[in-house]
């Protein structure tokens, strides 16, 4: 039974449980207040009755002293007994009327003996057989004579019972109103929590497996106090974070699909070329042996081109998982010497593009991987040559903002610049600004991606600034 009650209580809504808890607390408070009020009222009425007994016995004692018996000055349903106690025993005098004494006089006699023994007024509550509860008071009329008066307590008991009844009814109605009104107020106060629960259910029913899945739902209804507002803010912040994570995931999936498609396309072209030249090589070897060397050279060129593409993809993959397999071999290197070597190689390979190199007044010693930074410089210079017409000037410069500060390498060309719509994507893998450019001239579209990944692997950055008639790539390396 208790287990079922507990299970039913746990299954109630929070507002109902709080209202019941509030009602139980109020019931305890009402019980304490009612008990205290009832006890105080009973004690107060008993004290009033004691005072009334005392005042009545003052007048009655004078009548007994004058006449020997009690004459007049009697109250309805009160009892009076006069005892002679001079001989050590309580001897009852004959009453004026038979109705002055109860059937059970033992409590009155006992109280008279107690007064004779103490010599002071004695009060007591006794149950008289057939009569009920009586308040008894014994006092000395004169030496050797004791008056015992008894007043019924039925009126006090009736008053206390009526008071208890009124309290029970009033407290019951107040408790009922408190539970009903409290439950409504709590439900209104907890309504924002229900709204958040409905929002959570709506999100749970939302399909998050789609690549463009977003969370359009938010807990927007106000109210509930500062605590609920704090919970709502945290709830919406969590939804924003999830929404951003879903957007990042969708963008990552989109880029992954594009990357896989571009990689497949880039690898398919040299593979088809290798297959075609292999067929031609087989035909030429059987029918025209003189063409064998030419086809073999083309086979080697396509294989080398595919090898470069795979090396770049492998390098990017290793940079993406640098904590597992860092591809850098750091050592103290003079950055200006690397720039001069890259400039000399560029002048030899690209004589149609005049190059100006400014390496500064002295060496710039940094801890870096010279092979990879040289690869970054070669990619930036090659990019400047490939995407500008012959005769376009190119410049490379090295600068240091402070003795131990970061070093900056800027590669600038005077070409047509990069359109604004393409600037935010030039570092994407396999992305080409000029879609019509052939792969023989335009490369695979991985050069700038590799350059930025290597810069970040060194703790630096690679940024682009482009406008009409100029394009500048800025490589920053930490000191």
BAKE-570120 format. One record per residue (C-alpha): residue in one letter; x, y, z. Coordinates in steps of 0.001 Angstrom, whole numbers, plus 500000, padded with zeros to 6 digits. Example, Ala and Ser with C-alpha at 12.3 -4.5 7.8 and 13.67 -1.06 7.14 Angstrom:
! residues 2
<res = a x = 512300 y = 495500 z = 507800>
<res = s x = 513670 y = 498940 z = 507140>
This chain:
! residues 479
<res = x x = 500000 y = 500000 z = 500000>
<res = x x = 502740 y = 502436 z = 500983>
<res = x x = 504712 y = 501463 z = 497895>
<res = x x = 501726 y = 502224 z = 495639>
<res = x x = 501234 y = 505577 z = 497349>
<res = x x = 504900 y = 506426 z = 496844>
<res = x x = 504728 y = 505380 z = 493210>
<res = x x = 501595 y = 507458 z = 492684>
<res = x x = 503224 y = 510460 z = 494362>
<res = x x = 506302 y = 510173 z = 492153>
<res = x x = 504060 y = 510036 z = 489099>
<res = x x = 502395 y = 513362 z = 489936>
<res = x x = 503368 y = 516558 z = 488188>
<res = x x = 505801 y = 518856 z = 489940>
<res = x x = 503167 y = 521551 z = 490540>
<res = x x = 500817 y = 519054 z = 492224>
<res = x x = 503606 y = 517654 z = 494380>
<res = x x = 504661 y = 521136 z = 495451>
<res = x x = 501041 y = 522054 z = 496234>
<res = x x = 500607 y = 518904 z = 498325>
<res = x x = 503860 y = 519609 z = 500121>
<res = x x = 502713 y = 523156 z = 500797>
<res = x x = 499385 y = 521788 z = 502061>
<res = x x = 501133 y = 519326 z = 504388>
<res = x x = 503305 y = 522120 z = 505768>
<res = x x = 500254 y = 524339 z = 506222>
<res = x x = 498442 y = 521451 z = 507968>
<res = x x = 501273 y = 521151 z = 510482>
<res = x x = 501228 y = 524923 z = 511043>
<res = x x = 497427 y = 524913 z = 511477>
<res = x x = 497642 y = 522010 z = 513934>
<res = x x = 500267 y = 523788 z = 516044>
<res = x x = 498342 y = 527079 z = 515969>
<res = x x = 495045 y = 525344 z = 516741>
<res = x x = 496510 y = 523364 z = 519619>
<res = x x = 498119 y = 526445 z = 521093>
<res = x x = 494911 y = 528493 z = 520706>
<res = x x = 492730 y = 525756 z = 522205>
<res = x x = 495074 y = 525233 z = 525146>
<res = x x = 495238 y = 528956 z = 525791>
<res = x x = 491431 y = 529311 z = 525625>
<res = x x = 490851 y = 526382 z = 527984>
<res = x x = 493398 y = 527728 z = 530467>
<res = x x = 491863 y = 531180 z = 530203>
<res = x x = 488324 y = 529910 z = 530838>
<res = x x = 489551 y = 527742 z = 533703>
<res = x x = 491257 y = 530770 z = 535275>
<res = x x = 488027 y = 532764 z = 534874>
<res = x x = 486105 y = 529967 z = 536583>
<res = x x = 488668 y = 529871 z = 539408>
<res = x x = 488260 y = 533613 z = 539892>
<res = x x = 484491 y = 533196 z = 539898>
<res = x x = 484768 y = 530450 z = 542538>
<res = x x = 486986 y = 532665 z = 544666>
<res = x x = 484662 y = 535659 z = 544495>
<res = x x = 481617 y = 533508 z = 545261>
<res = x x = 483307 y = 531886 z = 548297>
<res = x x = 484134 y = 535296 z = 549802>
<res = x x = 480407 y = 536099 z = 550134>
<res = x x = 479502 y = 532513 z = 551028>
<res = x x = 482116 y = 532361 z = 553794>
<res = x x = 480502 y = 535395 z = 555511>
<res = x x = 477079 y = 533720 z = 555369>
<res = x x = 478479 y = 530523 z = 556905>
<res = x x = 480274 y = 532464 z = 559642>
<res = x x = 477088 y = 534324 z = 560514>
<res = x x = 474517 y = 531505 z = 560238>
<res = x x = 476520 y = 528291 z = 560512>
<res = x x = 475238 y = 527117 z = 557168>
<res = x x = 475205 y = 528424 z = 553652>
<res = x x = 472090 y = 530427 z = 553003>
<res = x x = 471479 y = 532004 z = 549613>
<res = x x = 474162 y = 533178 z = 547179>
<res = x x = 474069 y = 529937 z = 545239>
<res = x x = 474670 y = 529262 z = 541532>
<res = x x = 472843 y = 526830 z = 539283>
<res = x x = 474408 y = 523337 z = 539303>
<res = x x = 477095 y = 524387 z = 541727>
<res = x x = 477750 y = 522224 z = 544795>
<res = x x = 478655 y = 523395 z = 548300>
<res = x x = 479926 y = 521454 z = 551299>
<res = x x = 480916 y = 522740 z = 554749>
<res = x x = 483316 y = 520647 z = 556817>
<res = x x = 484427 y = 520842 z = 560438>
<res = x x = 488108 y = 519986 z = 560553>
<res = x x = 488992 y = 521053 z = 564088>
<res = x x = 489266 y = 517479 z = 565309>
<res = x x = 491706 y = 516433 z = 562550>
<res = x x = 488998 y = 514726 z = 560501>
<res = x x = 486728 y = 516336 z = 557881>
<res = x x = 483154 y = 516120 z = 559259>
<res = x x = 480426 y = 517206 z = 556851>
<res = x x = 477803 y = 519557 z = 558180>
<res = x x = 474225 y = 519014 z = 557177>
<res = x x = 473505 y = 521093 z = 554080>
<res = x x = 470762 y = 523628 z = 553929>
<res = x x = 469280 y = 521817 z = 550933>
<res = x x = 469858 y = 518287 z = 549679>
<res = x x = 470712 y = 519611 z = 546224>
<res = x x = 473770 y = 521366 z = 547610>
<res = x x = 475700 y = 518104 z = 547698>
<res = x x = 476515 y = 515755 z = 544813>
<res = x x = 475943 y = 512034 z = 545060>
<res = x x = 479721 y = 511483 z = 545019>
<res = x x = 481190 y = 513631 z = 547826>
<res = x x = 484511 y = 511801 z = 548127>
<res = x x = 486453 y = 514324 z = 546000>
<res = x x = 485048 y = 517205 z = 548070>
<res = x x = 485973 y = 515520 z = 551377>
<res = x x = 489477 y = 514751 z = 550103>
<res = x x = 489965 y = 518377 z = 549078>
<res = x x = 488774 y = 519577 z = 552534>
<res = x x = 491373 y = 517393 z = 554225>
<res = x x = 494048 y = 518799 z = 551898>
<res = x x = 493062 y = 522368 z = 552808>
<res = x x = 493117 y = 521570 z = 556536>
<res = x x = 496565 y = 520055 z = 556156>
<res = x x = 498067 y = 522936 z = 554170>
<res = x x = 496091 y = 525811 z = 555626>
<res = x x = 495861 y = 527443 z = 552172>
<res = x x = 493317 y = 527535 z = 549394>
<res = x x = 493300 y = 524394 z = 547298>
<res = x x = 492073 y = 524040 z = 543702>
<res = x x = 491460 y = 520772 z = 541906>
<res = x x = 489593 y = 519301 z = 538956>
<res = x x = 487677 y = 516115 z = 539718>
<res = x x = 485229 y = 513860 z = 537974>
<res = x x = 482029 y = 513474 z = 539976>
<res = x x = 480188 y = 510268 z = 539296>
<res = x x = 477075 y = 510938 z = 537240>
<res = x x = 477863 y = 514648 z = 536980>
<res = x x = 481008 y = 515061 z = 534889>
<res = x x = 484048 y = 517278 z = 535321>
<res = x x = 483905 y = 519850 z = 538148>
<res = x x = 486304 y = 522504 z = 539282>
<res = x x = 486645 y = 522323 z = 543096>
<res = x x = 487922 y = 525010 z = 545447>
<res = x x = 488473 y = 524691 z = 549197>
<res = x x = 489015 y = 527667 z = 551516>
<res = x x = 488912 y = 528315 z = 555266>
<res = x x = 485761 y = 530085 z = 556491>
<res = x x = 487091 y = 530396 z = 560031>
<res = x x = 489448 y = 528304 z = 562127>
<res = x x = 488293 y = 524707 z = 562000>
<res = x x = 485675 y = 525278 z = 559251>
<res = x x = 486338 y = 524664 z = 555529>
<res = x x = 484080 y = 525484 z = 552575>
<res = x x = 484410 y = 523377 z = 549413>
<res = x x = 482649 y = 524698 z = 546302>
<res = x x = 482365 y = 522938 z = 542955>
<res = x x = 481517 y = 524498 z = 539604>
<res = x x = 480723 y = 522432 z = 536492>
<res = x x = 483164 y = 522589 z = 533588>
<res = x x = 480611 y = 521589 z = 530971>
<res = x x = 480404 y = 525134 z = 529636>
<res = x x = 484175 y = 525285 z = 529266>
<res = x x = 484223 y = 521930 z = 527496>
<res = x x = 481370 y = 523017 z = 525221>
<res = x x = 483142 y = 526266 z = 524437>
<res = x x = 486401 y = 524437 z = 523698>
<res = x x = 484592 y = 521905 z = 521505>
<res = x x = 482910 y = 524684 z = 519531>
<res = x x = 486266 y = 526417 z = 519203>
<res = x x = 487869 y = 523201 z = 517950>
<res = x x = 485010 y = 522701 z = 515494>
<res = x x = 485343 y = 526250 z = 514177>
<res = x x = 489100 y = 525800 z = 513881>
<res = x x = 488780 y = 522514 z = 512018>
<res = x x = 486274 y = 523958 z = 509560>
<res = x x = 488159 y = 527223 z = 509086>
<res = x x = 491566 y = 525561 z = 508796>
<res = x x = 490145 y = 522906 z = 506476>
<res = x x = 488659 y = 525508 z = 504147>
<res = x x = 491862 y = 527549 z = 504323>
<res = x x = 493917 y = 524432 z = 503578>
<res = x x = 491709 y = 523530 z = 500630>
<res = x x = 491902 y = 527070 z = 499250>
<res = x x = 495648 y = 527103 z = 499794>
<res = x x = 496170 y = 523812 z = 497950>
<res = x x = 493863 y = 524751 z = 495045>
<res = x x = 495128 y = 528309 z = 494669>
<res = x x = 498722 y = 527233 z = 495312>
<res = x x = 498487 y = 524537 z = 492656>
<res = x x = 497191 y = 527044 z = 490126>
<res = x x = 499877 y = 529561 z = 491008>
<res = x x = 502571 y = 526894 z = 490883>
<res = x x = 501303 y = 525626 z = 487534>
<res = x x = 501405 y = 529173 z = 486207>
<res = x x = 504902 y = 529667 z = 487641>
<res = x x = 506088 y = 526338 z = 486249>
<res = x x = 504441 y = 526860 z = 482847>
<res = x x = 507768 y = 528045 z = 481334>
<res = x x = 509252 y = 524675 z = 482316>
<res = x x = 506415 y = 522945 z = 480465>
<res = x x = 507108 y = 525169 z = 477469>
<res = x x = 510771 y = 524141 z = 477584>
<res = x x = 509712 y = 520489 z = 477808>
<res = x x = 507492 y = 520914 z = 474725>
<res = x x = 510399 y = 522613 z = 472959>
<res = x x = 512642 y = 519686 z = 473850>
<res = x x = 510018 y = 517224 z = 472527>
<res = x x = 509763 y = 519267 z = 469346>
<res = x x = 513528 y = 519108 z = 468919>
<res = x x = 513490 y = 515364 z = 469597>
<res = x x = 510973 y = 514932 z = 466774>
<res = x x = 513112 y = 517060 z = 464441>
<res = x x = 515163 y = 515148 z = 461890>
<res = x x = 518797 y = 515919 z = 462702>
<res = x x = 520213 y = 513438 z = 460190>
<res = x x = 519830 y = 515853 z = 457299>
<res = x x = 522976 y = 517674 z = 456290>
<res = x x = 521207 y = 521047 z = 456540>
<res = x x = 519403 y = 520227 z = 459786>
<res = x x = 518846 y = 523241 z = 462058>
<res = x x = 516922 y = 523803 z = 465292>
<res = x x = 514258 y = 526435 z = 464617>
<res = x x = 512652 y = 526026 z = 468084>
<res = x x = 513470 y = 528171 z = 471108>
<res = x x = 511952 y = 528612 z = 474590>
<res = x x = 510765 y = 532199 z = 474174>
<res = x x = 507902 y = 532515 z = 476688>
<res = x x = 508780 y = 534708 z = 479666>
<res = x x = 507810 y = 534428 z = 483313>
<res = x x = 508564 y = 532120 z = 486201>
<res = x x = 511001 y = 534268 z = 488157>
<res = x x = 514766 y = 534779 z = 487999>
<res = x x = 515574 y = 531075 z = 488443>
<res = x x = 513366 y = 530023 z = 485521>
<res = x x = 514753 y = 532904 z = 483434>
<res = x x = 518267 y = 531660 z = 484184>
<res = x x = 517272 y = 528128 z = 483185>
<res = x x = 515616 y = 529437 z = 479988>
<res = x x = 518743 y = 531390 z = 479080>
<res = x x = 520939 y = 528338 z = 479638>
<res = x x = 518480 y = 526195 z = 477649>
<res = x x = 518447 y = 528574 z = 474691>
<res = x x = 522234 y = 528958 z = 474856>
<res = x x = 522539 y = 525187 z = 474673>
<res = x x = 520212 y = 525130 z = 471658>
<res = x x = 522266 y = 527855 z = 469985>
<res = x x = 525420 y = 525832 z = 470594>
<res = x x = 523788 y = 522696 z = 469179>
<res = x x = 522507 y = 524682 z = 466222>
<res = x x = 525979 y = 526068 z = 465533>
<res = x x = 527467 y = 522593 z = 465884>
<res = x x = 524933 y = 521236 z = 463409>
<res = x x = 525762 y = 524052 z = 461004>
<res = x x = 529478 y = 523322 z = 461344>
<res = x x = 528807 y = 519637 z = 460829>
<res = x x = 526684 y = 520321 z = 457755>
<res = x x = 529365 y = 522611 z = 456323>
<res = x x = 532048 y = 520017 z = 457098>
<res = x x = 530033 y = 517305 z = 455379>
<res = x x = 529471 y = 519583 z = 452414>
<res = x x = 533178 y = 520357 z = 452179>
<res = x x = 534031 y = 516685 z = 452602>
<res = x x = 531728 y = 515715 z = 449742>
<res = x x = 533179 y = 518469 z = 447594>
<res = x x = 536694 y = 517428 z = 448594>
<res = x x = 536039 y = 513778 z = 447745>
<res = x x = 534480 y = 514752 z = 444423>
<res = x x = 537359 y = 517100 z = 443559>
<res = x x = 539990 y = 514585 z = 444674>
<res = x x = 538341 y = 511859 z = 442625>
<res = x x = 538222 y = 514166 z = 439629>
<res = x x = 541833 y = 515276 z = 440059>
<res = x x = 543060 y = 511698 z = 440410>
<res = x x = 540858 y = 510422 z = 437603>
<res = x x = 542456 y = 512729 z = 435046>
<res = x x = 546076 y = 511519 z = 435460>
<res = x x = 544901 y = 507922 z = 435835>
<res = x x = 543036 y = 508116 z = 432552>
<res = x x = 546101 y = 509721 z = 430993>
<res = x x = 548322 y = 506937 z = 432346>
<res = x x = 545950 y = 504330 z = 431015>
<res = x x = 545767 y = 505998 z = 427584>
<res = x x = 549539 y = 506424 z = 427304>
<res = x x = 550016 y = 502847 z = 428478>
<res = x x = 547788 y = 501659 z = 425638>
<res = x x = 549661 y = 503903 z = 423195>
<res = x x = 552978 y = 502689 z = 424586>
<res = x x = 551928 y = 499080 z = 424067>
<res = x x = 550793 y = 499858 z = 420517>
<res = x x = 553894 y = 501908 z = 419761>
<res = x x = 556189 y = 499237 z = 421176>
<res = x x = 554591 y = 496649 z = 418890>
<res = x x = 554246 y = 498711 z = 415724>
<res = x x = 556488 y = 501807 z = 416020>
<res = x x = 559300 y = 501214 z = 418488>
<res = x x = 560673 y = 504672 z = 417760>
<res = x x = 557753 y = 506315 z = 419659>
<res = x x = 558304 y = 504264 z = 422807>
<res = x x = 560536 y = 506801 z = 424539>
<res = x x = 558096 y = 509666 z = 423927>
<res = x x = 555115 y = 507771 z = 425386>
<res = x x = 557190 y = 506527 z = 428282>
<res = x x = 558160 y = 510111 z = 429157>
<res = x x = 554510 y = 511133 z = 429166>
<res = x x = 553705 y = 508186 z = 431424>
<res = x x = 556382 y = 509305 z = 433845>
<res = x x = 555095 y = 512906 z = 433780>
<res = x x = 551515 y = 511880 z = 434549>
<res = x x = 552708 y = 509550 z = 437323>
<res = x x = 554820 y = 512368 z = 438796>
<res = x x = 551880 y = 514750 z = 438636>
<res = x x = 549688 y = 512193 z = 440420>
<res = x x = 552449 y = 511639 z = 442974>
<res = x x = 552610 y = 515385 z = 443747>
<res = x x = 548847 y = 515482 z = 444213>
<res = x x = 548920 y = 512480 z = 446555>
<res = x x = 551828 y = 513968 z = 448508>
<res = x x = 549859 y = 517184 z = 449035>
<res = x x = 546782 y = 515234 z = 450153>
<res = x x = 548857 y = 513149 z = 452538>
<res = x x = 550520 y = 516265 z = 453952>
<res = x x = 547138 y = 517919 z = 454542>
<res = x x = 545842 y = 514796 z = 456248>
<res = x x = 548893 y = 514683 z = 458529>
<res = x x = 548511 y = 518382 z = 459342>
<res = x x = 544838 y = 517850 z = 460192>
<res = x x = 545935 y = 515164 z = 462681>
<res = x x = 549107 y = 516891 z = 463851>
<res = x x = 548692 y = 515654 z = 467425>
<res = x x = 549007 y = 512089 z = 466151>
<res = x x = 551808 y = 512437 z = 463605>
<res = x x = 553391 y = 515901 z = 463466>
<res = x x = 555052 y = 516322 z = 460040>
<res = x x = 557367 y = 519158 z = 461163>
<res = x x = 561065 y = 518955 z = 462003>
<res = x x = 561841 y = 522197 z = 463775>
<res = x x = 565307 y = 523704 z = 463940>
<res = x x = 566918 y = 527137 z = 464245>
<res = x x = 566811 y = 528661 z = 460763>
<res = x x = 567510 y = 532016 z = 459130>
<res = x x = 564236 y = 533066 z = 457505>
<res = x x = 565932 y = 535623 z = 455283>
<res = x x = 568162 y = 532914 z = 453792>
<res = x x = 565076 y = 530816 z = 452958>
<res = x x = 563478 y = 533818 z = 451262>
<res = x x = 566641 y = 534495 z = 449207>
<res = x x = 566805 y = 530836 z = 448114>
<res = x x = 563132 y = 530850 z = 447131>
<res = x x = 563638 y = 534143 z = 445214>
<res = x x = 566639 y = 532736 z = 443320>
<res = x x = 564694 y = 529603 z = 442390>
<res = x x = 561760 y = 531722 z = 441226>
<res = x x = 563937 y = 533928 z = 439022>
<res = x x = 565448 y = 530828 z = 437408>
<res = x x = 562114 y = 529125 z = 436795>
<res = x x = 560022 y = 532233 z = 435971>
<res = x x = 562189 y = 534667 z = 434038>
<res = x x = 559093 y = 536350 z = 432613>
<res = x x = 558118 y = 537740 z = 436037>
<res = x x = 560557 y = 540303 z = 437463>
<res = x x = 561029 y = 539637 z = 441205>
<res = x x = 562129 y = 542099 z = 443864>
<res = x x = 563334 y = 540606 z = 447180>
<res = x x = 563763 y = 542702 z = 450336>
<res = x x = 565258 y = 540554 z = 453117>
<res = x x = 566073 y = 543356 z = 455513>
<res = x x = 569364 y = 544412 z = 457085>
<res = x x = 570231 y = 541167 z = 458868>
<res = x x = 569277 y = 537542 z = 459573>
<res = x x = 565998 y = 536590 z = 461223>
<res = x x = 566521 y = 533498 z = 463360>
<res = x x = 563379 y = 531444 z = 463995>
<res = x x = 562659 y = 527912 z = 465087>
<res = x x = 560878 y = 526318 z = 462162>
<res = x x = 560940 y = 523518 z = 459625>
<res = x x = 563034 y = 524967 z = 456756>
<res = x x = 561759 y = 522433 z = 454222>
<res = x x = 558098 y = 523172 z = 454915>
<res = x x = 558502 y = 526972 z = 455104>
<res = x x = 560413 y = 526860 z = 451832>
<res = x x = 557458 y = 524902 z = 450422>
<res = x x = 555122 y = 527679 z = 451612>
<res = x x = 557296 y = 530362 z = 449961>
<res = x x = 557526 y = 528402 z = 446704>
<res = x x = 553737 y = 527914 z = 446652>
<res = x x = 553079 y = 531634 z = 447185>
<res = x x = 555574 y = 532721 z = 444518>
<res = x x = 554340 y = 530098 z = 442064>
<res = x x = 550753 y = 531194 z = 442696>
<res = x x = 551738 y = 534798 z = 441887>
<res = x x = 553333 y = 533711 z = 438610>
<res = x x = 550619 y = 531302 z = 437507>
<res = x x = 547699 y = 533680 z = 438052>
<res = x x = 549214 y = 536821 z = 436523>
<res = x x = 550159 y = 537582 z = 432913>
<res = x x = 553841 y = 537561 z = 431847>
<res = x x = 555768 y = 540653 z = 432831>
<res = x x = 553795 y = 541215 z = 436025>
<res = x x = 556147 y = 542335 z = 438790>
<res = x x = 556345 y = 540243 z = 441953>
<res = x x = 557920 y = 541260 z = 445277>
<res = x x = 558786 y = 539424 z = 448480>
<res = x x = 559809 y = 541112 z = 451741>
<res = x x = 560746 y = 540100 z = 455273>
<res = x x = 560086 y = 542254 z = 458355>
<res = x x = 560204 y = 541889 z = 462141>
<res = x x = 558147 y = 544127 z = 464401>
<res = x x = 560357 y = 543569 z = 467488>
<res = x x = 563622 y = 541746 z = 468298>
<res = x x = 561746 y = 538736 z = 469715>
<res = x x = 558452 y = 539413 z = 467953>
<res = x x = 556821 y = 537597 z = 465068>
<res = x x = 558324 y = 537721 z = 461589>
<res = x x = 556280 y = 538638 z = 458527>
<res = x x = 556836 y = 537611 z = 454903>
<res = x x = 554781 y = 539411 z = 452268>
<res = x x = 554441 y = 538186 z = 448674>
<res = x x = 552853 y = 540815 z = 446437>
<res = x x = 552051 y = 540796 z = 442733>
<res = x x = 550758 y = 543526 z = 440461>
<res = x x = 548218 y = 541324 z = 438697>
<res = x x = 544503 y = 541854 z = 438176>
<res = x x = 543661 y = 540868 z = 441754>
<res = x x = 541197 y = 538314 z = 443086>
<res = x x = 537451 y = 538946 z = 442754>
<res = x x = 535741 y = 539731 z = 446057>
<res = x x = 533401 y = 536748 z = 445687>
<res = x x = 536393 y = 534357 z = 445566>
<res = x x = 538637 y = 535793 z = 448283>
<res = x x = 537079 y = 533855 z = 451165>
<res = x x = 537525 y = 530559 z = 449292>
<res = x x = 541013 y = 530807 z = 447832>
<res = x x = 542373 y = 528668 z = 450678>
<res = x x = 539787 y = 525904 z = 450129>
<res = x x = 541127 y = 522658 z = 448820>
<res = x x = 540853 y = 522155 z = 445034>
<res = x x = 539379 y = 525634 z = 444611>
<res = x x = 540423 y = 527646 z = 441560>
<res = x x = 539573 y = 531272 z = 440954>
<res = x x = 539854 y = 530789 z = 437176>
<res = x x = 537599 y = 527796 z = 436424>
<res = x x = 538695 y = 527739 z = 432798>
<res = x x = 542421 y = 527424 z = 433623>
<res = x x = 543867 y = 524044 z = 432638>
<res = x x = 545350 y = 521795 z = 435274>
<res = x x = 548660 y = 521811 z = 433497>
<res = x x = 548967 y = 525538 z = 434243>
<res = x x = 546708 y = 526000 z = 437182>
<res = x x = 547849 y = 523134 z = 439369>
<res = x x = 545592 y = 520988 z = 441510>
<res = x x = 544190 y = 523766 z = 443682>
<res = x x = 545964 y = 522524 z = 446832>
<res = x x = 548923 y = 524935 z = 446942>
<res = x x = 547340 y = 527655 z = 449077>
<res = x x = 545576 y = 525074 z = 451276>
<res = x x = 548908 y = 523398 z = 451998>
<res = x x = 550585 y = 526784 z = 452604>
<res = x x = 547974 y = 527907 z = 455167>
<res = x x = 547991 y = 524501 z = 456901>
<res = x x = 551793 y = 524608 z = 457229>
<res = x x = 551673 y = 528189 z = 458545>
<res = x x = 549145 y = 527206 z = 461204>
<res = x x = 551162 y = 524100 z = 462084>
<res = x x = 554043 y = 526478 z = 462937>
<res = x x = 551700 y = 528548 z = 465132>
<res = x x = 551453 y = 531329 z = 462544>
<res = x x = 548963 y = 532469 z = 459942>
<res = x x = 548568 y = 533138 z = 456233>
<res = x x = 546259 y = 535971 z = 455162>
<res = x x = 545165 y = 537531 z = 451892>
<res = x x = 544717 y = 541161 z = 450919>
<res = x x = 543590 y = 541830 z = 447374>
<res = x x = 542359 y = 544815 z = 445468>
<res = x x = 542294 y = 546206 z = 441962>
<res = x x = 545804 y = 545746 z = 440527>
<res = x x = 547444 y = 544086 z = 443564>
<res = x x = 547353 y = 540907 z = 445616>
<res = x x = 549325 y = 540349 z = 448832>
<res = x x = 549741 y = 537161 z = 450821>
<res = x x = 551075 y = 537752 z = 454349>
<res = x x = 552826 y = 534909 z = 456154>
<res = x x = 553271 y = 535481 z = 459900>
<res = x x = 555531 y = 533225 z = 461974>
<res = x x = 555946 y = 533427 z = 465758>
<res = x x = 559283 y = 534596 z = 467151>
